[in-house]
Amino acid sequence: MGSSESKRSERDEISFEEDEEELTDELRVQLTRLVAYAESADVSLQQEVAEKLANEAVKPSRQRQIVDVGGLRLLLPLTQSVDMEVRRLAAHALANLSVNAENQITMAGEGGIDMLVDLLQSEGINAEAVHRQASKALANLGVNAVNKEKVREADGIPPLIYLAKSDNISVSVEAIAALANLAVDDTNEVDIARLGGLEPILDGASSSHLDLQSQSARALRNLSVHPDNKIAIRKLNGVQTLRELVRSTEDDRIRMQASRALSNLETEMDEEMHSHK
């Protein structure tokens, strides 16, 4: 009883000043305490700390600070917790931290990509929430050119394609967003198509869900550069799908991305027509 009350007291003392912009000595102490507390075997304590770090990591001014005081040393092991909620909160914190370009490099260097790929394959109750956050983190990490290759080497593309087929829209949106970013790489572009990624992305483009349409159109733009992919997309009636999306959408950005994908595909069609004359 006394021990439980002591832990509760320690947790209740953890707070941040919302208007603090600089990394003061007090803030460093608070963040360092969070990291230390989360190394506890107490699952409820791990949950609380991971949630606090996830909330703090939304703030741009905190994103690098958390990493500087050892936040990754805490969060990355928590992705392997037996508790699904701890995994989700850790993945959520990593997704927020990975918005920062410097953190993208640090996270990859400390093994974060492999751990996030493992999270994509989590099983059990509430696993979809873990899948969503892990996909979001990989989408952010995949903005970095070197990380695109590292995700491929960690075999991250197949589970992302699998999740792109999810009936849970929030999961498929994040998985396709990750694939769209990874596709800005010649090898990844071919691999995504070869491994079956075009079908769920084209299905997403035909969806009535705005976010799914948006990420799918962006992915198709990036996947329609390689000649082999152009052929594959056309065989899957991708030109018709994209034309319908351009015609039906009221969103300017979706229309632009779909139009650019069409332009990529139609350039290849024009070249084929000329070669057959």
Protein Blocks (a to p, Z undefined) as FASTA:
>chain_A
ZZmmmmmmmmmmpccdfklmbdcfklmmmmmmmmmmmmpmblklmmmmmmmmmmmmmpmk
lmmmmmmnopmmmmmmmmmpfblklmmmmmmmmmmmmmpmklmmmmmmnopmmmmmmmmm
ggcehklmmmmmmmmmmmmmmmpmklmmmmmmnopmmmmmmmmmpmblklmmmmmmmmmm
mmncfklmmmmmmnopmmmmmmmmmpmbfklmmmmmmmmmmmmmbmklmmmmmmnommmm
mmmmmmmpcbfklmmmmmmmmmmmmmmmmmmmmmmZZ
